[in-house]
Amino acid sequence: MSTLPNCPKCNSEYTYENGALLVCPECGHEWTPGEAAPEEGTRVWKDANGNVLQDGDTVTVIKDLKVKGASSPIKGGTKVKNIRLVEGDHDIDCRIEGFGAMQLKSEFVRKA
C-alpha cells in the first residue's frame, strides 16, 4: 500500500505522485511533499506561467488586449509597473502609460 499523505486542501485519501508533485484527483490541488496546507481565505495570485504575484511587482502583458472605449488595444509586451492585487474577476489594478488606470486579469500577464 501507498504511504502518501492525504490532500491538505480537501483531506482526500486518493492522492498520487506526478513527478515531484503530489496531486489530489478530487479537488485538483497540487503540492510538494512537506508543503504546509494553504490557509483558508488566503488567495494566491499567479501569472500565466504559474509564478506567484505580489503587490508592487512589474508584469508584462502577454497578448494584445482590446479595451472598451479605446481606439487601440494594449499591445503584448507592454510593461506594467507597481501592480496592486485585488479580489474579483479582474484581479490586478494598475496604471498603464498612455491608457491610465486599468484592471487586468492575472492570466494575461507574466512576471517581469
Phi, psi and omega in degrees: 000156180277147177248032180287144180288160175291159178297130180288346182268313184241358178066025177290143180269357185266041180282157177215162180269141174223089186070235180271356182258156168255142186230141175257120181286343183278315182249350178083006181290137176240139180206162176266147179302136180090355179286139180290153179292142179292142178286143178295137178085352179268121181258142176245124179267133179233149178276187183297336180264000180091007177282140180286132179261150177224159176303138178090354179292162172253132181233164178239133177289133187265347178209163178296131181242122177288141180239123179298132178084357179255150182280340180224154180280167170280119185286146173298139182097354178291128178273137179237120183261153171055060179284160175232128182270134182224161175283150176129180181295311174265103194261010176234122171262135182201174174237125180249127180300132180091343180242325183097205182291135182219162169238132181237159172267139183295339180288348181253014178228160172227149183293134182272000000 
